[in-house]
């Protein structure tokens, strides 16, 4: 779909109050229409069914795409479930548009078909070494979403521990990842929450998220509170 027509359709679905809400959440520095998720998902489904990969190819012709246009392209990429090497080619072209926590976590949620490929773990780990903080966050959230199982958690915890970028949204993602890992495997994750392994900001953020989680036992929350106070 050409960009003008897509913007027209987004405009008919937009709500000024929801745009203001999204702007307060800092979902993007780009223009925001303010389309609620159910309506946006319905539009995505229509574009996917009507145009398929053409909808994704058209996106790369757009000038200064809006937040919603980027979310649409990320979602269609996931729905297409492209062959692995083709998918990585498209993913590398999409990554420059990953500029916020919201677009990042949307894109990372579409990797289930890629995670079936053994090489994809290496790809996500390579993102941890990129200079762009949102490439790093994409790697972190991708590893958190798909590689905290028993077969992968040891290596994943080690890979994440090597990330030292102090960028706010990288620290937040690392804290989220370690808290998620704690909920999945307490014994393997607990050593990382002791002082001295992780950056202190990451360690405290992970502990905070564990304490806020309903999946963590009360006795573990008491332990984690004591660790949070540790020098």
N, C-alpha and C positions, 0 to 999 in steps of 0.2 A: 504494500500500500504506500502511495506517495505520502510524503510528510505532511503536506497541506491537508489532505483528507483525514489523516490520522489525528492531527491537531484539532480538526473540526469535530471529530467524534469524541475526543477527549474533552473538548470544551462543553459539549452537550451533557457530559456526565459529571462535570466538575461542580464542587460545592465550595464557595468562598470560605465558609467556616472551617471546613476540613483542610483547606489549603493553609489557613492560619495555624491550625493545630499542627500540621506537618512541619511548617516552618519553625514552630517553637521546639519541635523535637530534633531540629537540625538534620533532617533526613537527606538533604542535599543543598548545595549552594547554587544549583541550577534552577531554572524556572520550575515551579510546581503548579500543576493544574488543581490538585485537590480532589482526586477521584478515590472514593472508598474502595477497599480491597475487593469486596464481592463484585462490584461493578467492573473493576479493572480485570479481575480474573475471567469474567464472562467475555469481555472484549478480547482478552488474550486467547481464549478458547476459540472464539470465532475466527480470529486471524490465523491461528494455527490450522484450523480445519479448512479454511478457505484458501490459504496461500502457502502453507507449509514453509519450506526453506526460503521461498521468495520473500516472505515477510522479514526474515533475518537478513538476507542480502540487501534488501531495500534500506534497512536501518543504517548501513554503512555509507549511504548516500545523503543522510540527513545532515542538516546544518545546525549546530548547537542544540542537540536534542535535549528535551526536558527530562526531569526525573522519571516521569511515567513512561516516556518513550524508552528510556534505558531499562526500566524494570520489565517492560514488555519484551524487549530483545533478549534479556537474560532468561526470561521464562520460556520463550519460544525455543531458545537454544536447548534448554533442559528437556522440553517436551519432544524435540526432534530425535533425541537419543542417537546422535550421529555415530558412525564408525569411529573408532578411537582416534586414529591419527587425524581424521577430518575434524573431529570434535576439538582436538587440541589446537588445530590451526585456527578455528573460529574463536576458541577461548582466548588465545593470545591477541586476537584482534578486538575482543570485547573488553579485555582487562583495562585498557586506558580509560574506559568509561566507568570503571569502578572507583568512585571518588568519595564514598561516604560509608558509614557503618551500615546504613540501610540497604544500599545497593549491594554492598559486599555480602551481607548475610543472605540476601535474596539469591545471589549468584551461587554461593557456596551450598545452598540447599538443593541445587539441581545436579549434584555430582554422583548420584547413586549408580548410574550406569557406567560412569567412568571408574568408579571405585572397584568395579569388578576386574579391571585390568591391573596386573601386578606393577606395571611401570608408573601408574598414576601416583602411587605413594611417593616415588622419587620426584615426580613433578611438583607435588605439593611441598615437599621438603625444599626444593630449589627456590620456591617462592619466599621461604623464610630468610633467604640470603639477599633478596632484592632490596634496593634502596627505598622504593616506594612503600610507605607504611600500609597502604591498602592492599598491595600485593602480599605483604607479610600477613596482614589480617586474613586475607583470603586463604593463605596456606594454613594458618592457625585454625580457623573455623572449619576448613575442610578436613584437617586431621582430627579435630574434635568430633565432627559429625560422623566420620566413617572409620576411624582407626583407633578407637579406644577399646576394641575387643581384646580378649585374652591373648590372641596371637600377635597383636601389634602394640599393646599399651606400653610395654617397657621401652621400646624404641621411640615411640611417640613422645613419651615424657622426657626422654633425653634430648630429642630434637627440639622440643619446645623450650627446654631449659637453656638452650644456646642463644635464644633470641633476646637481645638486650636493648632494643629500640625503646626509648622512653616516651614515644608518641602516645598520647592519651588513648587512642582507640586500639593500639597494639597492646598496651598494658591491660586494658579492659578485656580484650579477647583472650589474652593469656590467663588472666584471673578466672574468666568464665570456663576456659578449657580445663584448668586444674581442678576447679570445683566440680565440673562434670565428671572428670576422671575419678575424683574422690568418691562420688556417688556410685560409680561403676566398680571401682576396685580400691577400697579404702587402704588396704595394707601396702599396695604398691605406690600409692600417691602420697601417703602421709609423710614419708621421709622428705619429699620435696617441699613440704610446708614447714619444715624445721628451718630455723635461721641459717643462712649461709650458702644455700644452693641457688635459689631464685633471687632476682632483684627484689628489694624490700617492698617496692610498690606492688609488684606482681604478687608476692607472697601474701601481703595483707589483703589485697583485692580478692584473691582466691579464698582466703579464710572467711572474709566477709560474706562472699557468695555462698559458701558452705553453711555458714551460720543462718543465712536467710532461707536455705533450702528446706523443704518439707521431707526430703529424702534422706537427710542426715539425722542420725539418732541424737537424742538429747545429751547422752554421755559424751559423744564425740564433739558436740558443740561446746560443751564445757572444756574439753581438752583443747579444742582449737582456740577458744577464747584465751586460755593460758598461754598458748603458743603465740598468739597475736601480741601479747604483752612482752614476749621474750625480746631481749636486746639483739 
